[in-house]
Amino acid sequence: MIIYSVEISVEKEIHKNWVQWMKTTHIPDVMETDLFLEFKFFKNLNTKKETYSIQYKLRNMDDYLQYQNVFASALQKEHNRKFKNKFSAKRELLRML
């Protein structure tokens, strides 16, 4: 199993709108690619910033590469357009042991 982990810090004044948009639009759009088995959405409680983590589970690296090659750019552009200069993101790829 592969975990595609995205950690995002958003500015305090937009965090409620951002969380709502992630739950109703962005995460469903990612899941509609049919490449991910499941996701988990977390709020980081160990920081003063509004920081969140989304972990998407994939079967294998081929599915991740297909996501990156076919879907990721458009989905990230939509996020960037809607929340430009209001967030920072860090992405990691993890393998379950």
C-alpha positions in Angstrom: 0.0 0.0 0.0 1.1 3.5 -0.8 0.0 6.6 1.2 -0.1 10.0 -0.6 0.1 12.5 2.3 -0.7 16.2 1.8 -0.1 18.6 4.7 -1.6 22.0 4.2 -1.4 25.1 6.4 -4.1 27.7 5.7 -4.5 31.3 6.9 -6.8 31.5 9.9 -9.4 33.8 8.2 -10.1 31.2 5.4 -9.8 28.0 7.3 -13.6 27.3 7.7 -14.3 28.0 4.1 -11.3 25.9 3.1 -12.3 22.9 5.2 -15.8 23.0 3.8 -14.5 23.2 0.2 -12.1 20.3 0.8 -14.9 18.1 2.2 -17.5 19.0 -0.5 -15.4 19.6 -3.6 -11.7 18.8 -3.6 -11.5 15.5 -1.8 -14.5 14.1 -3.6 -12.9 15.1 -6.9 -9.7 13.3 -6.0 -11.6 10.2 -5.0 -13.6 10.3 -8.2 -10.4 9.5 -10.1 -11.0 5.9 -8.9 -7.3 5.5 -8.1 -7.6 5.9 -4.3 -9.0 3.3 -2.0 -9.8 5.6 0.9 -8.8 8.9 2.5 -8.4 10.3 6.0 -8.7 14.0 6.8 -7.0 15.3 10.0 -6.6 18.6 11.8 -3.1 19.0 13.4 -3.7 19.8 17.1 0.0 20.3 17.8 0.4 23.6 16.1 -0.8 27.2 16.5 -1.4 27.4 12.7 -4.4 26.0 10.9 -2.7 22.9 9.6 -4.4 19.8 8.1 -3.4 16.5 6.7 -5.1 14.4 4.1 -3.9 10.9 3.6 -5.0 9.1 0.5 -4.4 5.3 0.2 -3.5 3.7 -3.1 -2.9 0.1 -4.1 0.5 0.7 -5.7 2.9 3.1 -7.3 1.4 2.7 -10.8 -1.9 4.2 -9.5 0.1 7.0 -7.9 1.9 7.7 -11.1 -1.3 7.6 -13.1 -2.8 10.2 -10.6 0.3 12.4 -11.0 0.3 12.2 -14.8 -3.4 12.5 -15.5 -5.2 14.3 -12.7 -2.9 16.0 -10.2 -2.0 19.1 -12.1 -5.6 20.2 -12.8 -6.7 19.5 -9.2 -3.8 21.4 -7.8 -4.4 24.3 -10.2 -8.0 24.6 -9.0 -6.9 24.6 -5.4 -4.3 27.2 -6.1 -6.7 29.4 -8.0 -9.3 29.4 -5.2 -6.9 29.9 -2.3 -3.9 31.7 -4.0 -1.3 33.0 -1.5 -3.4 31.8 1.5 -1.8 28.4 2.1 1.3 26.3 2.0 1.5 22.6 1.1 3.9 19.8 1.7 3.4 16.4 -0.1 4.9 13.1 0.9 4.7 9.6 -0.5 4.8 6.8 2.1 4.8 3.0 1.8 3.0 1.0 4.4 5.2 -1.6 6.1 
